[in-house]
Amino acid sequence: MTSSTATAPSATPTPATAPSAGTLPRVRPLAITALGVISPAGVGLDALADALRGATEPCSDPAELPLGPSEPDGLPDNIRVVPEFRLADHVGRKRTRHLDRTTGLGLAACALLRTAAGPPVGDDTDPAWNTTGVVLGSTSGSVRSSSEFARDTHVHDRPFLVDAAAFPNTVMNSCTGQIAIWNGLHGINATLSGGTTAALAAFRYARNALDRGHAERLLVGGVEELCPQTAWGWAASGALAQGFPVGEGCALFAVQDAEAARREGAPVLAELLASETAFSPEGVRPGVTSVLAGCVTRALERAGVDPAEVGTVSLGATGLVGFEEAERRAVRRALGGRTVTELRVKEVTGEAYSADGAFQLAAVLARTAPGQLSLVTGIGQDGHVACLVVRTGEGT
């Protein structure tokens, strides 16, 4: 199994005044053939769809998140937490004692995906699982695990009697590696660090790997756990709008070449027609709007899609102070001034950071009709921008 850790890819900003030459090469569509979603709305895509249409409420009960003695301050008021989450319900009790919540959420989402895709783990009738890889957006891994391990080195008796079994949880790519180990996946194993655009960067990485023949099928998505360290960090930063919640969860998607998926008779839940990333060194200043608009324009051109065909946008900057309106302006500019239907999944999931883009894509699959063209966009506070062009499939 190849293991790697990477930062989100960046690109030189495209000036807003530069016209499209219309010569960008088309890219081959990728198919999403299965998915696993676990979110504050509950387990599965249907639970997320219900919450998005207002039929149910996402969980905001802090009692659902077990806290340790080193976290006496608990959690802020505004949270979104995965309800009744017990990893053993998804993968059994064996070997789960020392796994942290980040890894647990990833394993649970993968178990849901494997159940949907078949055959079950341990069944080798589909040899493609052996060569399947994992590409996951996870900016810092488990912040709680890292913080608690570091704290133990100060409060325990020397020679630093820390829990050695907890150490693997402190590395950024722990979740990705555990998914591969538990499921016998020997393909590419990569973790992308990119903040709120981490999951979208993971799809860009996956496209490159598939296009270059380094993989035939990949599990792609994003994961983020809720913990006091991150929740209070967001609260103190002032980066979120007043009262906007912080959340958690994981969404994973099985991705492969669309033509190959159809030849194999796999259900095509959606087609990923293009994915682009870029970087704006100007951050929140007006430049980020131009860079995201250019990113969307390039993606549409590579997908061979007329901007007039896009009917929905799944927004990633919802709740981020100074970025939400910049994202909306960028999309409008790229679509020739048109206003389209907005999906605001973060009002259900909260600010889920590395999982944002994965939840945005899940929202598209949950709430758009077969054949509809949508955009998934994101802006990071560090100036990273990203987008996907998605066509919902008949398989949904």
SVG drawing of the C-alpha trace seen along z (x, -y; Angstrom):
<svg xmlns="http://www.w3.org/2000/svg" viewBox="-41 -44 53 59">
<polyline fill="none" stroke="black" stroke-width="0.4" points="0.0,0.0 1.4,-3.4 0.9,-6.0 1.3,-9.7 0.4,-13.0 0.0,-16.1 -1.2,-19.7 -3.9,-20.8 -2.7,-21.6 -2.5,-25.2 -2.3,-27.1 -1.4,-30.5 -4.4,-32.8 -6.1,-33.5 -6.8,-37.2 -10.5,-38.0 -9.9,-40.0 -8.3,-37.1 -10.9,-35.7 -11.3,-32.0 -9.5,-30.8 -11.9,-27.9 -8.9,-25.5 -8.8,-23.7 -8.8,-20.0 -11.9,-18.1 -11.6,-15.6 -13.2,-12.1 -16.2,-11.9 -15.8,-10.0 -18.7,-8.1 -19.7,-7.9 -21.0,-4.3 -21.5,-4.1 -21.3,-6.3 -21.4,-6.3 -22.5,-9.4 -22.6,-9.9 -23.5,-13.4 -25.3,-15.3 -28.5,-14.5 -27.9,-10.8 -26.7,-7.8 -27.1,-7.7 -27.9,-10.0 -31.6,-9.8 -31.1,-11.2 -29.2,-14.1 -31.9,-14.7 -34.6,-14.8 -32.7,-17.4 -32.0,-19.5 -35.7,-19.7 -36.6,-20.5 -38.3,-17.3 -35.9,-16.5 -33.6,-18.5 -29.8,-17.8 -28.5,-16.8 -27.2,-19.6 -27.1,-17.7 -23.6,-18.0 -24.4,-14.9 -23.9,-12.8 -20.2,-13.6 -18.3,-11.8 -15.8,-14.1 -12.8,-13.2 -11.5,-14.7 -9.1,-17.0 -12.1,-18.8 -13.9,-20.4 -15.2,-23.4 -17.4,-21.1 -18.6,-22.5 -19.9,-25.8 -23.7,-26.2 -23.8,-26.0 -22.8,-22.5 -23.8,-19.8 -22.9,-16.3 -23.4,-12.8 -26.2,-11.3 -25.9,-8.0 -22.6,-7.2 -21.0,-3.9 -18.3,-2.5 -19.1,1.0 -22.6,0.7 -20.8,0.4 -17.7,2.5 -18.1,4.7 -16.3,4.3 -13.0,6.1 -9.9,3.8 -11.8,0.6 -10.7,-0.2 -7.9,-2.6 -9.4,-4.2 -10.3,-7.9 -13.5,-9.6 -12.0,-10.8 -11.0,-7.3 -14.3,-5.9 -16.3,-8.3 -14.2,-7.3 -14.5,-3.6 -18.3,-3.9 -18.7,-5.8 -16.6,-3.2 -18.7,-0.4 -21.8,-2.1 -20.2,-2.5 -19.1,1.2 -22.6,2.3 -24.1,0.3 -21.5,1.3 -20.9,5.0 -19.5,7.5 -19.0,7.4 -15.6,7.0 -13.8,10.3 -15.5,11.5 -13.0,11.5 -15.5,12.1 -14.8,8.6 -11.0,8.4 -11.2,4.7 -11.5,4.0 -7.9,5.3 -6.5,2.5 -8.9,-0.2 -7.2,-3.2 -8.3,-6.0 -8.0,-9.7 -9.3,-11.7 -9.5,-15.4 -8.4,-15.7 -6.5,-18.9 -5.1,-18.0 -6.3,-14.5 -7.7,-14.3 -7.0,-17.5 -8.3,-16.0 -5.9,-13.1 -2.9,-15.3 -3.9,-17.7 -4.5,-15.0 -1.3,-13.2 0.7,-16.4 -0.9,-17.2 -0.1,-13.8 3.6,-14.4 3.3,-17.3 1.0,-15.9 2.1,-12.3 5.1,-11.1 8.4,-10.9 9.6,-9.3 6.5,-10.6 4.1,-7.7 1.8,-8.4 -0.5,-5.9 1.6,-4.5 -1.6,-3.0 -3.0,-6.5 0.0,-7.7 -1.1,-6.5 -4.2,-8.6 -2.1,-11.8 -0.8,-11.6 -2.8,-13.3 -3.2,-10.2 -4.2,-7.8 -7.9,-7.6 -6.9,-7.0 -4.5,-4.3 -7.0,-2.6 -9.7,-2.5 -7.2,-0.7 -6.1,1.7 -9.7,2.6 -10.9,3.1 -7.8,4.7 -7.3,1.9 -3.9,1.9 -4.2,-1.1 -3.1,-4.7 -3.5,-6.0 -3.3,-9.8 -4.5,-12.4 -5.0,-16.0 -4.7,-19.0 -6.6,-22.0 -8.9,-23.4 -12.5,-23.9 -11.4,-22.9 -9.6,-19.7 -12.3,-17.3 -12.6,-19.2 -8.8,-19.0 -9.1,-15.2 -11.3,-14.9 -8.8,-16.8 -6.0,-14.5 -8.2,-11.5 -8.9,-12.7 -5.2,-13.1 -4.5,-9.6 -7.3,-8.0 -6.4,-9.9 -2.8,-8.8 -3.6,-5.2 -2.4,-5.0 -5.7,-3.6 -8.9,-2.2 -11.2,-2.9 -10.8,-5.2 -12.7,-6.0 -12.7,-9.8 -14.2,-12.2 -13.5,-14.1 -13.7,-13.6 -13.8,-15.9 -14.5,-15.2 -16.1,-17.6 -14.1,-18.1 -13.7,-20.9 -10.4,-21.9 -11.7,-22.7 -15.1,-24.0 -13.6,-26.5 -11.0,-27.4 -13.7,-28.4 -15.6,-30.3 -12.5,-32.3 -11.4,-33.0 -14.4,-35.1 -14.2,-33.4 -17.8,-32.2 -20.9,-34.3 -22.5,-34.9 -24.3,-31.7 -23.2,-29.6 -22.6,-25.9 -19.5,-23.8 -20.1,-20.2 -18.5,-16.9 -19.0,-13.8 -17.7,-11.9 -18.8,-11.3 -17.0,-8.8 -17.6,-8.2 -16.5,-5.3 -15.1,-6.9 -14.0,-5.4 -14.0,-6.1 -17.6,-6.6 -17.3,-4.4 -15.8,-1.6 -18.6,-1.8 -21.2,-1.5 -19.5,1.5 -19.4,3.2 -23.1,2.4 -22.4,0.4 -25.1,-2.2 -24.0,-5.7 -25.2,-7.9 -23.5,-11.0 -20.9,-12.0 -18.0,-14.2 -17.4,-16.1 -14.5,-18.3 -12.6,-19.5 -10.4,-22.5 -8.4,-24.2 -6.7,-27.5 -5.1,-29.9 -5.7,-33.6 -2.8,-35.1 -5.1,-38.1 -7.3,-36.0 -10.5,-37.7 -9.8,-40.8 -11.7,-41.1 -9.1,-39.0 -10.6,-35.7 -13.9,-36.4 -12.0,-36.7 -9.9,-33.6 -12.9,-31.4 -14.9,-32.7 -11.9,-31.7 -11.7,-28.3 -15.4,-27.7 -15.1,-28.9 -12.2,-26.5 -14.1,-23.6 -17.1,-24.3 -14.9,-24.5 -13.1,-21.2 -16.5,-19.6 -17.9,-20.8 -20.8,-22.5 -22.5,-25.7 -22.9,-27.9 -26.6,-28.2 -27.1,-24.5 -26.1,-24.8 -29.1,-24.8 -27.8,-24.4 -24.7,-25.4 -23.7,-23.8 -22.0,-26.5 -18.9,-26.0 -18.4,-29.4 -21.7,-29.5 -21.1,-30.9 -17.6,-32.1 -17.3,-35.8 -16.2,-37.8 -16.3,-34.8 -19.9,-33.9 -20.9,-36.8 -17.5,-36.6 -18.4,-33.0 -21.8,-33.9 -20.5,-36.8 -17.9,-34.5 -20.5,-31.9 -22.8,-34.5 -19.9,-36.0 -18.9,-32.6 -22.5,-31.9 -22.9,-35.1 -24.8,-36.9 -27.4,-34.2 -28.7,-33.3 -29.2,-29.6 -30.7,-27.5 -28.4,-27.3 -27.8,-24.3 -26.6,-25.4 -25.7,-22.0 -23.6,-23.7 -26.8,-24.9 -27.4,-21.2 -23.9,-19.9 -22.3,-23.0 -18.8,-24.1 -17.3,-20.6 -14.0,-22.0 -12.2,-19.1 -15.6,-17.4 -17.3,-20.4 -16.8,-19.6 -17.8,-16.0 -21.0,-17.0 -21.7,-19.6 -21.4,-16.9 -23.6,-14.6 -26.2,-17.4 -26.2,-17.6 -26.9,-13.9 -29.6,-14.1 -31.5,-17.1 -31.1,-17.3 -33.0,-15.5 -31.4,-13.0 -29.6,-14.7 -29.3,-18.0 -26.0,-19.9 -24.6,-21.4 -21.6,-23.2 -19.8,-22.5 -17.6,-25.4 -15.4,-26.3 -13.2,-29.1 -10.6,-28.6 -9.4,-31.3 -5.9,-30.8 -6.9,-31.7 -7.5,-28.2 -10.5,-27.9 -11.9,-24.8 -14.9,-23.5 -16.6,-20.4 -19.0,-20.1 -21.5,-17.4 -24.3,-15.7 -26.7,-13.8 -27.2,-10.2 -30.2,-7.9 -28.7,-5.7 -29.9,-8.1"/>
</svg>
